[in-house]
């Protein structure tokens, strides 16, 4: 398996759905930015992987044809909220195995206002297995399905460990503080714990400000082999050190399951362990993480699933400010999904863009000191989880 370089990244500012550009325009803009960042022409790209959730088949071609109609393979990917990182996983495999030397990965989403829903109501939902399990574990209270899933996970964690509502709310305060320095983020205004708790109640510990906003946007990356980079004078400053993609096991749905496992706690833990074992890196040595904070509850449980803090200590982790600048690890310097936004197909690649800038020392006011390693965590119900470890090789 060959080393895989992240030669270039690009993203466009995320927007509210009411301000969205057409998906193919956003996709072309982000892809063009990644090519420019890498110093690569589109005709040098040998394969492309395009990820999105809400769109018709071959939307990837519609976006990339804006750069050129070159006849290369273009593969469309959908894996719920883990779509962008799943496309990245496929692209990395193509380069690592020698199937291609230079590959483009693109993620985009043109979303509509309001909570997530299923695109088709005339067939079985891919979440039926999870919904059946959830109905056994909780009363959803009539709220949108994602809010019930992740709110229920927060209820379960708080039941076990006595977590206070203020702890969940503090995660939003941190996200907004980080996003203030990110020109690509949707929400950059500060909030207080009191404001977060006073926003409308949703489910369990969740209030409205603790739920990521529907967002439109796009992000992209150019991956290549080390030989290709050196031959063409491309950057070799960021390498994918390790990566894992996991899906559900029977334990997600069996009689002993709980809402934390149903939203992907076990998938995250297995993917993280695979990455740590294959790389030889200890989670305590990672100074910056972009994790999937679709809801505050998922950020909290993901601290433990990723091994950033021992089981049952997430509240202390937050109280000690171990999750921000000056602490153990800076979590979501971009503002994360809660503040930067969550255009489903773009999210995993936006995480990689942020970490690449951090590893290059090019994150401006968001820069974390002394970064050599960065971890990305992207999860989707239904289910899939991708954990990616990036390394600075300058």
C-alpha positions in Angstrom: 0.0 0.0 0.0 1.4 3.4 -1.0 1.5 6.5 1.0 -1.4 8.9 0.1 -0.8 12.6 0.1 -3.5 15.3 0.6 -2.1 17.6 -2.1 -4.8 20.2 -1.9 -8.1 21.0 -0.3 -10.9 23.5 -0.9 -14.2 24.5 0.4 -16.7 27.3 0.0 -18.4 29.3 2.7 -21.4 27.3 4.1 -24.8 28.9 3.8 -28.3 28.7 5.1 -30.6 26.9 2.6 -32.3 30.1 1.7 -29.0 31.5 0.5 -27.8 28.3 -1.3 -26.2 28.3 -4.7 -27.1 25.4 -7.0 -25.4 22.1 -6.1 -23.4 21.9 -9.3 -22.1 25.4 -8.9 -21.0 24.8 -5.3 -19.4 21.5 -6.3 -17.5 23.0 -9.2 -16.3 25.9 -7.0 -15.0 23.7 -4.2 -13.3 21.3 -6.6 -11.7 24.1 -8.5 -10.4 25.5 -5.2 -8.8 22.1 -4.3 -7.2 21.9 -7.7 -5.7 25.4 -7.3 -4.5 24.6 -3.8 -2.7 21.5 -5.1 -1.4 23.1 -8.2 -3.1 20.4 -10.4 -5.0 20.8 -13.6 -8.3 19.0 -14.0 -6.9 17.0 -17.0 -4.4 15.4 -14.6 -7.1 13.9 -12.5 -7.5 10.2 -13.2 -10.6 9.4 -11.1 -13.2 11.4 -9.2 -15.5 10.5 -6.3 -18.5 12.7 -5.6 -20.6 12.5 -2.4 -24.0 13.8 -1.7 -27.2 12.6 0.0 -30.1 14.6 -1.4 -29.8 14.5 -5.2 -30.5 12.5 -8.3 -28.0 10.0 -9.7 -24.9 11.4 -11.5 -25.1 14.8 -9.7 -21.3 14.3 -9.4 -21.0 14.4 -13.2 -23.1 17.6 -13.3 -20.8 19.3 -10.8 -17.5 18.1 -12.3 -18.4 18.7 -15.9 -18.2 22.3 -14.9 -14.4 21.7 -14.8 -14.1 19.7 -17.9 -15.6 16.7 -19.8 -12.6 14.5 -19.8 -14.0 11.0 -19.8 -12.5 9.9 -16.5 -14.4 7.6 -14.1 -16.7 9.6 -11.8 -18.2 7.6 -8.9 -21.2 8.9 -7.0 -21.2 8.0 -3.3 -24.0 8.3 -0.6 -23.6 7.1 3.0 -25.9 9.5 4.9 -23.9 12.0 7.0 -20.7 10.0 6.5 -20.9 10.4 2.7 -18.0 12.8 2.3 -15.5 10.7 4.3 -16.8 7.5 2.6 -15.9 9.1 -0.7 -12.5 10.0 0.7 -12.0 6.4 1.9 -12.7 5.1 -1.6 -10.3 7.7 -3.2 -7.6 6.9 -0.7 -7.9 3.2 -1.5 -7.5 3.9 -5.3 -4.3 5.8 -4.7 -2.9 3.4 -2.0 -3.4 0.3 -4.1 -2.0 1.9 -7.3 -5.3 2.0 -9.2 -4.8 5.7 -9.7 -2.0 8.3 -9.0 -4.1 11.4 -8.7 -7.7 11.5 -7.6 -10.3 14.2 -6.8 -12.8 13.8 -4.0 -15.8 16.2 -3.8 -18.7 16.5 -1.4 -21.7 18.9 -1.7 -25.2 19.3 -0.5 -28.0 21.7 -1.5 -30.4 21.4 1.5 -33.8 22.6 2.3 -34.9 24.3 5.5 -36.1 22.2 8.4 -35.3 18.8 9.8 -33.9 15.9 7.8 -36.4 13.6 6.2 -36.4 10.6 3.8 -36.5 11.4 0.1 -38.9 8.5 -0.7 -42.1 7.6 1.1 -43.2 4.8 -1.2 -40.7 2.2 0.0 -39.1 0.8 3.1 -36.7 3.2 4.9 -33.1 2.2 5.2 -33.4 3.1 8.9 -36.3 0.6 9.5 -34.1 -1.7 11.5 -32.9 1.2 13.7 -36.3 2.7 14.0 -37.7 -0.7 15.2 -35.0 -0.8 17.9 -35.5 2.8 18.8 -39.3 2.3 19.3 -38.5 -0.4 21.8 -36.1 1.8 23.7 -37.9 5.2 23.7 -40.9 7.3 22.9 -39.8 9.7 20.3 -42.2 12.4 21.4 -43.2 13.2 17.9 -39.9 15.0 17.1 -37.9 14.6 13.9 -36.1 11.2 13.8 -32.5 12.5 14.0 -33.4 14.6 17.1 -35.0 11.6 18.7 -32.0 9.4 18.0 -29.3 11.7 19.3 -31.4 13.2 22.0 -32.1 9.7 23.3 -28.3 9.1 23.3 -27.9 12.1 25.6 -30.7 10.8 27.9 -28.9 7.5 28.1 -25.5 9.1 28.9 -26.9 11.4 31.5 -28.8 8.5 33.1 -25.5 6.6 33.5 -23.3 9.5 34.6 -25.6 12.2 36.0 -24.5 14.7 33.4 -25.9 18.2 33.9 -27.8 20.1 31.1 -25.2 22.9 31.4 -22.5 20.5 30.3 -24.2 19.8 27.0 -24.9 23.5 26.5 -21.3 24.4 27.1 -20.4 22.5 23.9 -22.3 25.0 21.8 -20.7 27.9 23.5 -17.3 26.4 22.6 -18.3 25.7 19.0 -19.5 29.3 18.5 -16.3 30.7 20.0 -14.2 28.6 17.6 -16.4 29.5 14.6 -15.9 33.2 15.2 -12.5 32.8 13.6 -13.8 30.8 10.6 -15.0 32.8 7.6 -16.6 29.6 6.2 -18.9 29.0 9.2 -22.6 29.8 9.2 -23.0 30.8 12.9 -20.2 33.0 14.2 -22.0 35.0 16.9 -21.3 34.0 20.5 -23.9 32.4 22.8 -24.0 31.8 26.5 -24.9 28.7 28.4 -28.0 30.5 29.6 -29.1 31.4 26.0 -28.6 27.8 24.9 -30.7 26.4 27.7 -33.4 29.0 27.1 -33.8 28.0 23.5 -36.8 25.8 22.7 -36.6 22.3 24.1 -36.3 19.5 21.6 -35.7 16.1 23.2 -34.0 15.1 26.4 -31.1 17.5 27.1 -31.3 19.0 23.6 -32.5 22.5 22.9 -32.7 24.1 19.5 -29.3 25.7 19.7 -27.8 22.3 20.4 -28.8 20.9 17.0 -26.8 21.5 13.9 -28.5 23.7 11.3 -29.5 22.6 7.8 -26.8 23.9 5.6 -25.7 24.0 1.9 -22.1 23.9 0.9 -19.3 22.0 -0.7 -15.7 20.8 0.0 -13.1 18.9 -1.9 -9.6 17.3 -1.8 -7.0 16.2 -4.2 -5.2 12.9 -3.2 -2.1 11.6 -5.0 0.8 9.2 -4.5 4.1 10.5 -3.2 5.8 9.7 -6.6 3.1 11.7 -8.5 3.6 14.6 -6.1 7.3 14.7 -6.4 7.2 14.3 -10.2 4.8 17.2 -10.6 6.2 19.4 -7.8 3.1 19.1 -5.6 3.0 19.5 -1.9 3.8 16.5 0.3 3.0 18.2 3.6 -0.1 16.2 4.6 -0.4 12.5 4.5 -3.2 10.1 5.4 -1.5 8.1 8.2 -4.4 5.7 8.8 -8.1 5.4 8.1 -11.0 3.0 8.9 -14.6 2.7 7.8 -17.0 0.7 10.0 -20.7 -0.2 9.9 -23.1 -1.6 12.4 -22.8 -5.1 14.0 -25.6 -7.1 15.6 -24.9 -5.4 19.0 -26.4 -2.2 17.6 -29.8 -3.7 17.4 -29.9 -6.6 19.9 -31.8 -6.8 23.1 -28.9 -5.4 25.2 -28.4 -2.3 23.0 -29.1 1.3 24.1 -29.5 4.7 22.3 -25.8 5.5 22.4 -25.0 2.3 20.5 -27.9 3.0 18.1 -26.4 6.4 17.0 -22.9 4.8 16.4 -21.0 4.8 19.6 -19.7 1.3 18.9 -18.9 2.1 15.2 -16.9 5.1 16.3 -15.0 3.1 19.0 -14.1 0.3 16.5 -13.0 2.7 13.8 -10.9 4.7 16.2 -9.2 1.6 17.6 -8.4 0.3 14.1 -6.8 3.7 13.3 -4.8 3.8 16.5 -3.6 0.2 16.2 -2.6 0.5 12.5 -0.8 3.8 13.1 0.7 3.2 16.5 -0.6 6.5 17.6 -2.1 7.1 21.1 -5.2 9.3 21.2 -3.6 11.3 23.9 -0.9 12.4 21.4 -3.5 14.0 19.0 -3.7 17.8 19.5 -6.6 18.6 17.2 -9.8 16.7 16.3 -12.7 17.5 13.9 -15.5 15.3 15.2 -19.1 14.8 14.2 -21.0 17.1 16.5 -24.4 17.0 14.7 -25.9 17.4 18.2 -24.1 18.3 21.5 -25.0 14.9 22.8 -23.0 13.2 20.0 -19.9 15.4 20.7 -20.0 14.4 24.3 -20.3 10.7 23.8 -17.7 10.8 21.0 -15.1 12.1 23.3 -15.2 8.7 25.0 -15.8 6.6 21.9 -12.7 8.2 20.3 -10.6 7.5 23.4 -9.9 11.2 24.1 -11.1 10.7 27.7 -12.0 7.6 29.8 -15.5 6.3 29.9 -17.7 8.4 32.3 -15.4 11.4 32.4 -16.8 13.5 29.5 -18.4 16.0 31.9 -15.1 16.7 33.6 -13.4 16.9 30.2 -15.8 19.7 29.3 -15.6 21.4 32.7 -11.8 21.4 32.6 -11.8 23.0 29.1 -9.8 20.0 27.9 -11.6 20.3 24.6 -10.4 23.7 23.5 -7.3 25.9 23.1 -5.0 25.5 26.1 -6.5 22.1 27.0 -5.6 18.6 26.1 -7.0 18.7 22.5 -8.8 21.3 20.4 -12.0 19.8 19.3 -13.6 21.3 16.2 -11.5 24.4 15.7 -13.7 25.1 12.6 -16.8 25.4 14.8 -17.9 21.9 13.9 -21.3 21.0 12.5 -23.0 23.0 15.3 -21.6 26.3 14.1 -19.8 25.8 10.8 -22.8 23.9 9.5 -23.6 20.4 8.2 -24.1 20.1 4.4 -24.3 16.3 4.6 -22.2 15.3 1.6 -19.6 18.0 2.3 -19.0 17.5 6.0 -16.4 14.8 6.0 -14.3 16.7 3.4 -14.7 20.0 5.2 -13.2 18.3 8.3 -10.2 17.2 6.2 -9.8 20.7 4.8 -9.7 22.2 8.3 -7.2 19.6 9.5 -5.0 20.0 6.4 -4.8 23.8 7.1 -4.0 23.1 10.7 -1.2 20.6 9.8 0.2 23.1 7.3 0.2 25.9 9.9 -2.2 27.8 7.7 -5.3 28.0 9.9 -4.8 31.7 10.7 -6.6 32.7 14.0 -7.8 29.1 14.5 -4.3 27.7 14.4 -3.4 25.1 17.1 0.2 25.2 18.1 2.6 22.4 17.3 0.2 20.3 15.2 1.7 17.1 13.7 -1.4 14.9 13.9 -5.1 15.5 13.3 -8.1 13.2 13.6 -11.4 13.4 11.7 -14.6 11.6 12.7 -17.6 11.4 10.5 -20.7 9.3 11.2 -24.0 8.5 9.5 -27.1 6.7 10.7 -27.9 3.5 8.9 -24.9 3.3 9.4 -21.3 4.2 8.7 -18.4 5.7 10.5 -15.1 6.9 9.1 -12.2 7.9 11.2 -9.2 9.4 9.4 -5.7 10.2 10.9 -3.8 12.9 9.0 -0.1 13.6 9.6 2.1 16.6 8.8 5.1 15.5 6.8 6.8 18.8 6.3 
